[in-house]
Amino acid sequence: MDQSIYQSLQTGIGLLLGCAVITPWLSGKRQWAGALNFLATLAAGLVFSGLAIQVLNGNSAPASFDLHVDLPWGGLAIPLLIDGFSAVFIVLISLVAAVTAFYCIGYMEMDHYRHYSLRSFHFCYPVFIAGMIALVTVDDLSTGFTIAWQMMTLASFFLIRFDHKDPVIVRSANKYLILMELAWAAVLAAGLMIPGCGWGTPLHQIADQLGMLDTGLRTLMLALVLLGFGMKAGMFPLGQLWLPDAHSVAPSPISALLSGVMLKTGIYGMLRTLFWMTPESMPARELQYWGLAVALIGVVTLFIGTSQSLKQVDAKRLNAYSSIGQIGYIILAIGAARFYLGPDAALHTLALLAILGAFLHVLNHAIFKSLLFLCVGSVQYTTGTKDLDKLGGLFALMPVTAIIAGIAAIAVSGVPAFSGFTSKWAIVASTLLSGKAAGIFVIFGVVALVTSAMTLATYVKLYGMTFTSVGVEWNEKNNVHEVSKAMLAPKAILAAVCLLQGFFPWLFVALFGRVLATSEGTLSQALGTPAVFDTLAQSYSGIRFLGSAGTPVAFSLPLVMVAMLLVAGLVALWLRRAGGAEERSAPVWLCGYQTLNNANRYLSSHIFDAFKKFMKWTGGNVRA
């Protein structure tokens, strides 16, 4: 046991909690308080990142500790576990939290928030981050889990209802709190209902006891855990109950944290449940049934969430529903991997591809969805609205934000050579390649492909109606301009990470290998072997998946794709010049109208109108 890891964890959480105590006293000087909040979050993030690197290096992994707390009524023992998987989640939370804290310095100066004190905001922000870090390091479903969950939930509740003078926002926050407490109660009940397990029982002991239970009680226990963590992750239909309302009403940097990293704590719990808490004595067929059930929930989640996203005219609600859809991809991959790890050894390599896709999409979605919410926040900051029917033409007025938002929109849409393509293709390929061995997953893969087209349509709408169409000239605010450099810098950092994820996926495949090598459980035992991992061939131009005969069957070569696009562009430019084409300017035909104004322009609510009517049965409908 390496005590330095334990001490680093304590130091990082101590910095965050110290910030929560000190910063509110400086809230009268709003930007000074924001700067202190950022510095403390950055310092804690650097400590956490150092801890994670130490674990991923393998010298101290997995690191397990017992935190002993002396209370007047007795001692309290909280088991902690930091392995490769938790280390990656720690880094992810730290990165997004630090970047978002810097963005908050300028964003919270928005006119709408000037009449609110930032005292509660700067108390809850670091507590929220500390709660998420704690949740991915505790190793139980009772004592430590309860403390971490309540820190995360209560702090995020007050952050969501920051604009508490609006009764709609208060209702949305209250609903979020009630449902998150129900999710906590479900997981807690599952951890305490197992004979021989009580407060503070580690997960490996729960798994041992789980193997001795009869099938009915074990099914109930696992169902409760998946219910709780699934509600947190936003899976269908539970996500629709709270996620669009909470994410759309919170301040945009908080929406970025909620969608970018908080949802991933639910995914983390689902991974721990299906791959760490399933005992070896559990029948393989029963595990496959669980995998099939989870995959089915995932494919429904991605399809319904994305179709609902396409219907929205509020930019933040569109992003929120889209998050449900993107989480569905991850849940589908988790279920597929669990199913493939059955008695058929030929499917184990597909399990590796599926869980790799889930891992990459967790990382990718955290970055591009956080970036999208920050871009929408910048638009709202300078225009005063997030209604797509009142936006348009911002590319000329906010060019840097427009370019950064374009990178994020292309990535989330799964366009080849960008980050979303690599992770989505790994997930889709793992389902399509199952063939006769698991035919139902081929259907799931086809649905996922169709849904990717819907995602592209959604973000064509969001980007077009915000940046390239007309409309903002009729906005109530006439002084629309680019946001400050301090608000551009965090978005530029996330955009750079997004491009890194897209163009160099082999770096993250190598990271995935380190995660398997520094973690214990079913995943590492079945997939961490050289024979299985060799099916993923890495190169500086991307990654490949090798079939049983050693031939490449699934590709993601972003740099090759970029080179092909550049060559095609150069050829097109040569043809254009060789043909002597000339450009002519002419007035835009306005379909019979003499002038273009807000009364006769094309609105966001009219785009894909026929498709939205056809998909009315999926819910999330918005009246034009």
N, C-alpha and C positions, 0 to 999 in steps of 0.2 A: 504493500500500500504506500503510494507516494503522497506524503503529507503536503507537498508543495501544491498539488492539484486542489486539495481540499482548502488550503489557505487562499489560493487564488480565487476560488469560488466564493469564499467568505468575503474577501477583499472587494470583489466586483459588486456583490449584492450590498455590502456595506457602503460603498460609494453611492449607489443608487438610493438607498434608504437615507443616507446622510443628506443627499441632494434634496430629497423629499421634505426633510425637516428644515433645511436652511433656505432654499430658494423662495418659498412662499413669502418670507419676510422681506424679500427684495422686490416683490411683485409690483410695487408702486413705480419702480423704474423698469418698465416692461421689457425693453430690449436687453438691459443688463441681466435681468432674471432669465430671459431666454438664452443668453450667451452662457450663463452659469449652468443652466440645465443641459445645454449642448456639451459643454466641457466635461461635466460629470458623466454624461451618457457615453461620450467618446472614451473617456478614461476607463470606465467600467468595461466598455466594449473591447478595448485593447487588452485588458486583463483577461477577459473571457476568451478572446481569440488566442492569446498565448497559451491558456489552459487547453483549448481545443487542439491546437497544433501539437502540444506535448502528448495528448492522448492519441492523436492520429499518427504520430511517429511510431507508436506501438510499444514504447518502453514501459508504459504504465497502464496499458489498456487490457481489459476494462478496469476502471478504478472504482472501487466500492468503499463506502464509508458509512458510519453511523453518527448522526448528529445527536448529541445528548443535550437536552435542555432541562435545567433544574427549575421546577416550579414549586410554589408553596404547598401544593397538594400532591406533589410527587414528581418523579422524573418523566421525561418525554423523549422517546427514541425515534428518530426519523432516518430511515435507510436512504442512502444516496447512491446513484450509479451513473458514471460517466463513461460511455463507450463511444465507438465511432459514430453511431447514429445520433446520439445526443450531442456529440461535439459539433456535428454539422449544423444541427438546429440552433445551437448556441451561437455559432458564427453568423448564421442567417439573421437571427433576431438582433444581434448586436449591430450588424451592418445597417439594416433598415432603420433601426431605432436611432442610431447616431446621425444618419443622413436626414431623417425626418425631423429630428430635434433641431438641426441647423435650419431647415426650411421653416420651422415654426417661428423663428425669430422675426422673420419678415411677415409671414402669413398672418400671424395673430394681431398684426397692426391694421388689418383690414377694417374699413369703416364700420362694418356691421358688428365687429367685436370690440370696438374701442370703448363702449360703455359697460363692458364686463370686466370685473377684476380677474386677474390671472392667478390669484392665490391658489384656488382649488386645482386649476389646470397644472400648475407646476408642482403641486403635491402629488397628484394622481399619475402624471406621466412617468416618472421614474419608478413608482410602485407598480404600475402596469408592466413595465419592462422587467422588473425584478420578479414579478409573478410568473411571467412566461418563461424566464430562465429557470426558475425554481421548478416549474411544471415538467420541464424536459430533463431534470436531473434527479427528482425524487424517484424512489424505487418501490413505491407502495400504492395502494388504492384507498388509503384511509387517512392517516395522520398528516404525512407530508403532502399528499395529494390535496387534501382539504385546505391546508394553509396556502399552498401555491394557487389553487383554483380560486379561492376567495380573494386573494390579493389581485389576481388578474381580472376577475369578474367585477368586483366592486369598483376598482380603479377605472376600468373601461366604461362601466355604467355612468360614472360621474363625468367622464370625458365625452361620452356620447351626448349627454344632456347638458353640455356646457351652455348652449344657447337656451337656457331653461325658461325664458319668457315666452317661448313659442309652445303652446299646449300640444301640438302635434309631435314635436320633438320629445317632450316629456313622456307622452304616451308610448312612443317608439322605444325610448330608453327603458321604461318600466316593463314593457313586454320582453325586451331583451333580458333584463335582470331575472324575471320570473322563469323564463325558459332555460336560462343558463343555470339557475339554481335547481331546476328539475333535472337537468343533465347531470349536475354534480350528485344529486341524490341517487340517480340511477347507478352511476359508477360506484358510489360509496356503498350502496346496498349490495351490489354485486360482490364487492370485496369482503364484506362482513358476513355474507350469507353462507360462506363455505365453512364447513365444520373444521375446527382446528386453526382457523385464521381470525385474527382480531386486529386491533389498532396497531399499525406499524409493521404488519407482516410483509416481508419483501415479496416481489413478484415471483421469484423462483420457488419460494415455498408455496405460494398460491398455486403455481403450475403443478407442483407435486401433488397437492391435495385435490386439484381439479381432476387429475387422472383417476382418482379413486371414486369419484362421484358417479351416480347413475346418469344415463344419457339425458333424462328430462331435466334434472337439476343443473347439469352442466350446460345444457342448451339455454336455460333461463339465465344463468349467470353471464354467459358470453353475449346473449342478446341484450342484457341490460348495459353491459360495458360498451357494446357497439352503438346502442341507442344514445348513450351519453356522449361518447366521443363523436358519433356521427352528427348529433345536433350541433356540437361545437364546430365541426368541419363544414356544416352547411349542406349535408346530403338531403336528397329529396325524400319525403316532402317536408322534413323538419326545417331545412334552411329557409324555405319560403316563408315560414312563420315569423322570422325575425330579421334575417340578414339584409334584405333590400331596404327595409325601414331604418335599421340601425346604421348601416353603412352610408346611406344617402343623407342623413341628417347630422351626422357628426362633422366636426371640422375636418377639412380634407386631409391634413396630415394624420389625423387619427383614423380616418377611413383607410389611408394607406397602410397603417399598422394593422388594423383589423383584418383587412383583406389580404395583405401581403404576408403577414407572419402569424397573427392570432389563429386564423383558420388552420394553419399548419400544426398547431398544437393538438387539434382534433385528429389530424392525419397521423401524427406521432403516436397518439394513443391507440389508434386502430392498428398501426404497425406492431406496437408492443403487444397488443392483444392477440393478433393472429399469428405472430411469429415468435413471441417470447413466452406467452402464457399458455401455449398449446402443448401439453405434455407428450412425451414420446409414446406413452401407452394409449393415447387417443387413437381410435380407429382411423385409418387413412381415408376411408370412404366418407366418414363423418366430416373430416377436414375438407374434403372436396366439396361436400354439400355447402359448407360455410363459404368456401371460395366462390362457388357458383352464385350463392345468394348475394354476397358482397358485390360481385361483378355485375349482377343484374341491377342492383341498386345504383351502381356507378353509371351504367349505360343510360338508365332512366334519368338520373341526375344531370348528366351532361346534355342529353337531348332536350329535356324540359327547360332546364336553366338557360340554355342558349337561345331557345325559341322565345322564351319570355324576355330575354335581353333585347332581342331584335325589335320588340314592340315599344320600347321605352323612348320617351322624349326628354326625360331628365337625365343628364349625362352621368350623374353619380349613381342613379338607380340602374342605368344601363350597365355600368361597370360592376355594380353589386350583383345583378342577376348573372352577368358573365362570369363572375367568380364562382357562382354555384356550378355553372357548366364546366369550368376548368377544373374544379375540385372533382367533378364527376369522372374526368379522365384519370385522375390519380386513384380514385376508389376502384374504377374498372381495372386498372393495372394491378392494384393490391389483390383484388379478388382473383384475377387471372393467375397471378404468381402462386397464390395459395392453392388454387385448383391444380396447377401444373406440378406442384410438389407432391404428387400422389405416387402410386406404385409404378407408373409408367416412367421409367428413367429417361426415355427419349424426349419427354416434355420438360425435363429439368433445365435444358438450355433455353427453352422458351420462357421458363420462369425467371431466368436470369435477365433476359431481354425485357420482360414485363416490369420487373422490379427496378431495373435500370431506368426504364421510361418514367416510372413513378418518381424515382429519386431525382432525375433531371427536371421533371415538370414541377416538383416541389420547389427546386431552386429557381427555375425559370419564372414560374408564376409569381413567386415572392418579389422578384425584381420588376418584371414588366407591369404587373398590376399595381404595385406601389407607385411606379413611375406614372401610370395612367391617372391615378387619383391625384398625384401632385400636379400633373398637367391640367386636369380639370379644375383643381384648386386655383391655379394661376389664372385660368380663364375667368373663374368666378371672382377672383380678387380684383381683376381690372375691368370687368364688364358688369359685375353685380348680379349675374345670373348664371344658371347652369341649365336653362331651358334651351334645348336645341332649336326650337322654333324661333328663338330670339337671337340666335348666334349666326355666324357666317362671315367669311371674308377676313378672318383674323390672321391668315398667313402673311398678309402685307403689313399688319400692325404688330404681330407677335411672331416674327420669323423664327427665332431660336426655339421658342416653345413649340411652334408648329413642327419643326424638324425633329425635335426630341419626341414629341407625341407621335409622329409618323413612325419612328423606330419602334416605339412600344406597340403601336397598333399593328404593324407588320409582324412583330414577334408573337403577339397573342393570337393572331390569325393563322399562325402556322405556315407562313410563306417560306418556301425553300431558301436555305442559307441563313435563316434567322433562328433564334433559340427555340421558339415554339415548335418549329418543324422537327428538330432533332428529337425532342422528347415525345411529341405526339406520334411521330413515325415509329419510334421504338415501341410505343404502346400498341399502335394499330398493327404493326408487323407481327408482334407477338400473338395477336389474336388471329390474324389472317393465315398465319403459317401453321396454326394448329390443325387445320384440315379435318380429316375424318376422325382423328383422335379426340377432338373436342369441337364438334361441328357448331354448337351453339355460340362458341366464341368467334367463329367466322362472321356470324350475323352481327354480333356485338361490334366487330371491327368495321363492318360496312356502315353501321349506324354512326360510329365515331367519325368515319370519313365524311359522311353526309353532314354531320354536325360541324365539322371544320369549315365546310363551305358556308354554313349559316353564321359561324363566327366571323368569317371574312366579310360577309354582307353586313353584319352588325357594325364592324369597325370602319367599313367604307362609309356607312351612314354617319357614325360618330365623327369621323375625321372630316368628311365632306361638309357636313352641316355646321361644323365648328370653324374650319379653317379655309375652305375653298369656295363655298357658295356665297351668295350675297345675303345680307340680313343685318349685320351688326351696325350698319349705318343708320338704321331706324331704332337702335337701342336707346333707352332712356339716358344712358351715360355716353357722352360724346368724346370724352378724353381717354379713349381706349389706347393703351400703349403696352410695350413689353414690360414685364416685371423686372425687378432689380437683379443685379448680378448675384446678390446673396440668395435669391430665390431660384436663380438659374443654375447655380453651382451644384446643389444637391441633385437636381434632375440630370445634369450632365454626367455626374458620377454614376448614377443608376443606368443611364443610357450606355455609358462605356462598359459597364459590367454586362449589360444586356447583349452588346455586340460581342464581347469576349465569350459569353456563353454560346452565342450563335456560330461564330466563326471558328472557335477552337474547342469543340465539344470533347475532344480527346483528353483535355485537362481534367474535365469533370468525370470522365470515365475512369481515369486514373485515381481520382479522389474516391469514387465509388469502390474501387478495389481496396483502397486503404480502409474505408468504412467496414467492408466485409472482414478484412483482416484483423480489425481491432474491436470486433463485436462478437458476442456469443449468441446462441439461439439457433433456430431452425434455418434461417437464411444463411448464416455463416457456415453451418455444418453441411448443408446441401449444395450451396452455390459458391462458397469460398474456396473450393478446391481448384487447383491449377487446371485440371482436365475440363471442368465446366467453364471457368473464366477464360480459357484460351479460345472459346468460341467467339469472344469479342476481340476482333483484331483492331488495334489502335494505330493510327498514323497521324502525321502532322496535318493532313488534309481532312481528317474526320475520323469516323468509326465505321466498322463493318460488322455484320453478324454472319458467322460461318455456319453452314448447314452440316448435317452429319457426315457428308462426303468431303467436307472441307472447302466447298465452293461458296463464295459470297452470295447471300440471298437477301440481305437487307442493308441498304446503304444510307449513310448520312455524311456527305462529303461537301461541306459548305464552301470551302475555298475553291473547290473545283467548280461548283455551281456559280460562284461569283465570277470566276475567270470566264466561264462560258457566257454569262450575261454581258461582261465587258466586251468580249469578242463580238457577240451579236450586236451590241450597241455601235461598235466601231464599223462593222459591216453596213449597218443601217445608215449611219452617217455618211459613209462613202457612197452608197447608192443614191442617197438624197442629193448629194453634191454632184454626182456624176450625171444625174438626170436633169440638172439645171432647174430644179424646183424653185419657185418664187413664192414669197409670202405676200398675202394681200389682207388688208384690214377692211372690215365691213361692220356696219351696225348689227347688234344682236337682234334677231327676230324675236319679238315678244308675243307671238301667237295672237296678233291682232291688237294688243295693247300698245298705246303710244309711249307710255313710260313705265318703267319698272319701279314698283314700290312694294311696301310691306303687304298690301292687299292682294297682289297678284303673283307673288313669288312662290316658288315651290317650298313647302314646309317639310320638316322632318317627319311629322305625323302622317304624311302622305306617301313616304318612301316605302316600297315593298308592300303597298296596301293590300293587293290581292293575296300575297303570301300570308300576311298577318291575319286576314279573314279566314284563310284556309286552316291556319294554325290556332284559331280562336280557342279550340278545346284544350290547349295546353295551359291556359290561364295567363295571369300577368297582363291582361289586356288594358290598354290605355285608350280612353275616349279621345278622338281627334278634335 
